[in-house]
């Protein structure tokens, strides 16, 4: 999936980043998604949903924080911008808040996949 399509399809505001892992060229975010905020939400579904978001071909990963531990931090904003040298790469910025305050994750990627699981 293209990064722009992901950001348009998923409303991540107030969802929780439960865990992040960078491994080679992949960034994996385990997120407790506020399912009730999604456009396709149906009242007979769970209000929260576990998803795993995997960004591919990750470059320039940086987490700006006094504490690099992520533990159910609330997503405040996610956005992306074009990279002049590539038609597919995007610069992504995720702003989230934890017990230690505001954290900003920035990285460059060209693709994202989403895996779904139910959460009570």
ChimeraX attribute file (.defattr): number of C-alpha atoms within 10 A of each C-alpha:
attribute: neighborCount
match mode: 1-to-1
recipient: residues
	/A:1	11
	/A:2	15
	/A:3	22
	/A:4	17
	/A:5	11
	/A:6	15
	/A:7	13
	/A:8	10
	/A:9	12
	/A:10	15
	/A:11	19
	/A:12	23
	/A:13	16
	/A:14	17
	/A:15	22
	/A:16	25
	/A:17	23
	/A:18	17
	/A:19	16
	/A:20	18
	/A:21	12
	/A:22	13
	/A:23	9
	/A:24	10
	/A:25	12
	/A:26	17
	/A:27	20
	/A:28	18
	/A:29	20
	/A:30	19
	/A:31	24
	/A:32	24
	/A:33	26
	/A:34	20
	/A:35	23
	/A:36	16
	/A:37	16
	/A:38	14
	/A:39	10
	/A:40	9
	/A:41	13
	/A:42	11
	/A:43	8
	/A:44	6
	/A:45	12
	/A:46	14
	/A:47	17
	/A:48	19
	/A:49	19
	/A:50	20
	/A:51	18
	/A:52	21
	/A:53	18
	/A:54	20
	/A:55	23
	/A:56	17
	/A:57	15
	/A:58	21
	/A:59	17
	/A:60	9
	/A:61	15
	/A:62	13
	/A:63	16
	/A:64	12
	/A:65	13
	/A:66	10
	/A:67	13
	/A:68	13
	/A:69	15
	/A:70	20
	/A:71	14
	/A:72	18
	/A:73	24
	/A:74	23
	/A:75	23
	/A:76	17
	/A:77	15
	/A:78	17
	/A:79	15
	/A:80	18
	/A:81	13
	/A:82	14
	/A:83	14
	/A:84	9
	/A:85	7
	/A:86	9
	/A:87	9
	/A:88	13
	/A:89	21
	/A:90	22
	/A:91	19
	/A:92	19
	/A:93	18
	/A:94	17
	/A:95	19
	/A:96	23
	/A:97	20
	/A:98	17
	/A:99	11
	/A:100	13
	/A:101	11
	/A:102	17
	/A:103	22
	/A:104	17
	/A:105	16
	/A:106	18
	/A:107	18
	/A:108	22
	/A:109	24
	/A:110	21
	/A:111	20
	/A:112	19
	/A:113	14
	/A:114	14
	/A:115	10
	/A:116	12
	/A:117	10
	/A:118	14
	/A:119	13
	/A:120	8
